[in-house]
């Protein structure tokens, strides 16, 4: 026998008769929380699942939208009796992507438009470039506040046994790519290995190999940490929001799409000659798209397999510090626009080839996608689905 009592103001009491005096609780005994918005039930379900709790699927019936979760042996019901149709994870993700892309389009349009109008090189617009790199991060923050989402799935956690390995993979992969690509260029004399000019006589008198080694060590360590100030703004948006939402939105090949979007965001600056342009800007746009999309796949793997944003920031920061700060500087005629060569630089042919090969090796096997280090995988990605 069961009786349901309600005061009409949101309180519901369910009474159930025991089958026998030996039972402590009736079969199916549970307590619950009644929410106003059905979407909150889905959010609870997603958070509980990510945390590894024993939670069932969300169901809809005559009582509304509800799900059950077993905590410490007790059954908990989270439900909403609202008549409105709940928003699905896919719909929420697509709404978030719309808000995110609208913010990025306007914000980066302003920053990149201002730089292009002024001309010169990217180094002539340090503050505008920094602001532009933080547009994706600000778009992430704006979209989360607009949709009343938290920041837990960004995630800044440093827990989990996979994090050290993914952090090392993210940090060192750009070093490997640069060493191979530039090593081939210097060894075959497609490019000339040469020390950058220095106004300091003490520095200029040192052997070029020693200066290179010191620059590499500094940029792999301190330079990468400093570069995280700007690269972190991009990664907060690209991999801290966009990537996981592309997966949730059921976009085909979300990892590949995320890399292509990331590449396209740079193209106006390359086409205008401000950044990584090479002697042929349109060719550089095509080459840059390939290398950056390949790099985006590696970043996606270290982000999703670790469940943390830090390995993604490590890759991006290391790439900027090591490739631009050391290898470009020790290439004769090199500068941030790479106006004298098609072989090296971010849009260089050798960098593109090596990036694709290394990415194929890193991303060849499938990997689980996690929002946070300790959560259960919410997707399984492979070379055929990424």
SULZICOR-V539270 format. One record per helix or strand of 2 or more residues. SS is the DSSP state (h for helix, s for strand). FROM is the first residue (numbers start at 1). LEN is the number of residues. Records with the same first field share a line. If there is no record, write none. Layout:
BEGIN
SS = FROM-LEN ; FROM-LEN
END
This chain:
BEGIN
s = 2-5 ; 12-5 ; 30-6 ; 54-2 ; 59-3 ; 64-8 ; 74-7 ; 367-3 ; 379-3
h = 38-13 ; 89-30 ; 122-3 ; 126-21 ; 152-3 ; 163-25 ; 201-4 ; 208-41 ; 254-18 ; 281-26 ; 310-18 ; 349-14
END
